[in-house]
Amino acid sequence: MNLDIPHTPQYRMYLTVGEHSVRHIRRVVRSLLHEWELPGLVFAVELGVGELVTNVVRHVPDRRCTLVVARRTAAVRAEVTDGHALLPRLRPDVDEESEGGRGLALLDAVVDKWGVSPGVGGGKTVWFECGFPDAVHPVAEA
């Protein structure tokens, strides 16, 4: 999905990530959501971005990615794009003793929707959306 919609506030970062990058990226996302006056989405969006960037650190050989966080009409959308063709999947077989494999399950639990789009010529984009809390985006009365 192309997030280059005119007048849509968004933040784009081109990154080469390491083991300590996730903490700093979460701070940037938290600051951005406070700037957009969406503190109610901080937990979910921070966690989601953190999990997706952690997957880049663990599974993408060159550790390069692009992060886009965009404020949409009724949601915040985050996308992490990398050049590695292996598509992530939910792992229902992860037990409580496993060191990893829970990232997409956590993502699935805290966001409204998410998915994976294969990239042209390899790579992929993993995205998610978190809808605005009712207090921020009230439903119009009929």
C-alpha angles and dihedrals in degrees: 000000000000112000094188094110115150114255094010109132109232142158123214127191128184106207147182101198133205136182094283097042097088094067092053094045091052089054091053091049092048091051092048093051091049089050088053089048092242104126090148090069098048097097097049098040093044091049093046095049090045092054094047093048090046088056089055091051092050103037112022111084097211093036091222122141145149120234120200123183114185134181108224131186095277105001148035114244124199126190131187114194124189138167098243114108097207107108118218120236138189111261111213091178096068112122128203092261095057117114093214145359098091099097099096091041088055090046091050090051097053107034131067096231140348140176149163126248119194112232127236108263093009134312128078146231120232111197141176139183132212116195121226116265113254091251091059099039107026119200112247115244116243 
